[in-house]
Amino acid sequence: MGCDAGQDNEKPVHRVWIDEFLLAARQVTNAEYGRFLRGTASLSLPPFWSDPAFNHPEQPVVGVSWYEAIRYCEWLNASTGGVTTGGATTGRNFRLPTEAEWERAARGGREGALFPWGDAPPQSLGGYAERCAGHWKTGPEPVGRAEPNAYGVYNMCDNVHELCRDWYAPAYYVASPERNPRGPETGDRRASRGGSWRHHIKMSRCAARSSILPEFKYADYGFRVACDVQS
């Protein structure tokens, strides 16, 4: 994890071991989040839900707080026979990914590379200029339109920032455990990863870290779901 050429919060570069997990190939879409809203009879719509720049069914849902993303995972567990409220596991435990899991998946097996495809800058990718000149000026793309990485995962470093499970601390890597790091025990902000349609450079490095107050809702923040692998 980390990058010596990155910001201070990405240092030191260190090796961690992560238990097997599954990660959604795509960011949660408006269509999927709509099923959650209907299934819970929720009247709390994301603030950009009716905005034509953000409400295509296959665009990633945005304007969802960390707390709402957690509630989505809880609903998914309840809908699929996952973890019960008492903590007993009857199926898969759907949840947000940790920072370590997210970075592992983003790298696609390319240890030490800056981006999922290697070290070449994003601007060198085929079709990058055309994508920036199109829908990326006003909102995120529908999920899964760009090439996946070597693990078959789409949009890991672009489209919308993705919420992670961990509390965020800039110096966490100094004290991070070697196995299954899950961030500090407490904090004020939650960790997030990935690039955003709002930035001049749309794609982040795999190691780049960011954070957000858990109650905040932004038009360039979304999430994807992870789950435990049952033995």
Protein Blocks (a to p, Z undefined) as FASTA:
>chain_A
ZZfklcfklpccdddddddddddfbdcdfklmmmmmmmnopabdcfklmgmklmgfkbcc
ehiafklmmmmmmmmmmmnopacfkopafbdcdddddfklmmmmmnnopghiabfnbjbd
fklpghklmmmmmmmmnoccdehkaccdfkopahklghiacddfbdcdfklmmmocfbhp
ebjfbdfbdcdedddfkbmblbdcfklccdddfkbccfkbccdddddddZZ
